[in-house]
Amino acid sequence: PTTPPLTLQYSVVKSYPHQTSSFTQGLEFHGKTLYESTGLHKESNVMQVDLETGSIRKSVPLAEQYFGEGITIINDKIYQLTWLSGVCFRYSMDFKLEKMFPYHTQGWGLTHRDTTLIMSDGTNKLYFYTPGFKLKSEVAVYDNNGPVNRLNELEYANGYVFANVWQTNRIVQIDPASGIVVGVMHMDPILPPGTSKEDDVLNGIAYQPQEKAFYITGKRWPTLYKLNVSQIAL
């Protein structure tokens, strides 16, 4: 692309509490229920979260050798990546581990389009997998300045992939067919004060289609924000 991406305008509709112990790696709505994946060795979980209170309704820890990453839900199955272990876990909706799938990159973000899994690995690539974790295709992501690396937590909404860019305060809107970044949200206005560690960064995007709202948070953030994005690049 030769032109810069459109700057997307948004407003904060509501704020909710978020667990400051949660090193957020994945955020996902299934219906009206919120799910979250957290990372770090010995602290990684997949969880069902009460939106209004931020409390954890139920959770399953990963074995201490695994560092949890992104999640998504397809056909009432929860998929959860791991960072360096090359393993994706698949759970039933009651959090019973059903299967483990290998892959050959790092695992960062995960979302889905229909029944296609879309995964990031920290580079500027998106990978498209079947529900049985067979690689279908991949696309490289660029904006007018070149490759957009460190694509992290993902969300698919309105025909586009939205991605956190690791250790930045922006979310990019990607055309999954071409890999072109068509929009960008600058999230500096919602960053909570007092985050103490350099990795307490923006990470976590969930889209609630019935409300047409995005829910945004970060690692160990005290707040989850509901956003109305008034301008989306089409």
RASUL-V335549 format. One record per helix or strand of 3 or more residues. SS is the DSSP state (alpha for helix, beta for strand). FROM is the first residue (numbers start at 1). TO is the last residue. If there is no record, write none. Layout:
BEGIN
ss=[SS,SS]
from=[FROM,FROM]
to=[TO,TO]
END
This chain:
BEGIN
ss=[beta,beta,beta,beta,beta,beta,beta,beta,beta,beta,beta,beta,beta,beta,beta,beta,beta,alpha,beta,beta,beta]
from=[10,24,33,45,56,68,77,87,97,110,116,125,135,151,160,170,180,188,202,213,223]
to=[17,30,38,49,61,74,82,92,102,113,120,129,140,157,165,175,186,190,208,218,229]
END
